[in-house]
Amino acid sequence: MVELKRRLQEINQRVLEARSSRDSANGEIKRLSAELRALRDQYQQVKQQYLDLLNRKKEIYEALVKKREERRRVAEELRSTRELIKRLLNEYRALQNFLGAKRYDEEELRAKLEQLEWQYQTMTLPPEVEKVVINRIRSLESIYVNVKHLNELKSKIEELRNKVQVLRETVAKLSEELKSMVDNYLRIKSEVAELRAKRDELRSRMKEIYDQREKIREVANQHHQELVQLLAEERALREELERVAILLKAKELSRHIEERRRLLYDKAMEALAKYQRGEPITLDEFKVLVEFNLIQPGKSSSES
């Protein structure tokens, strides 16, 4: 009995320790689960920010490529326009050299040419004069054509120079826009890298906490299984204690009954001695004698 109580006390202590360890582990699991949920929420936010910024980076890069291509195209047009101006200037200078130092007025030349053509067509000229007029017409016509072409070249060169100025301004503007876009792209690229690193760090931290939680969960399960086993042992010990207690109680009761019967038997023997001596006996003494079958009921002649 004492050993059973000692073992029960020991089991109770171990139950308390196992329950405390399990509850402590479950508390830590709960804390880690809450931290993990918070990290997951933060991870989802950072992940979405990362994806949004990644798409923005892609859009800016595509716009950057288009802008760079546009600047390249305009710069190529500027280069080809300058090349054309250079060729036209060479042609212009060559034509100037061909015409000489004298400066001609295109309108005057056209007027003289029309006048000579009118004279040639409307007047009857001597052969000698006609020949001179024809040569003069041919000479003026050649000069007029060249002067007209020279003026056209001059006008075209001026037009192209204006175009060059516009193209230069366009290239400068596109370069400025491109620089701004590149700066923006590099800034967003840096932010993307930071968010990627933050996302990866959160993912690593989540895995670390998850692994830690699962290890503690395994320990908590072990404590729980130990607790279940200890509770089963405790229940078995309590049942054994109850059984032993019942047996001891029955034994004690039997001992009390035996002791009472022994005392009653002693009283019965005393009463029997009195009865045999003819002394009067009490009703209780008579009952004791009957209980032990020492006399038959109805045979007493001295009951009081």
BELBEL-V469382 format. One record per helix or strand of 3 or more residues. SS is the DSSP state (H for helix, E for strand). FROM is the first residue (numbers start at 0). LEN is the number of residues. If there is no record, write none. Layout:
# BELBEL-V469382
ss/from/len
SS/FROM/LEN
SS/FROM/LEN
This chain:
# BELBEL-V469382
ss/from/len
H/1/98
H/105/17
H/126/150
H/282/9
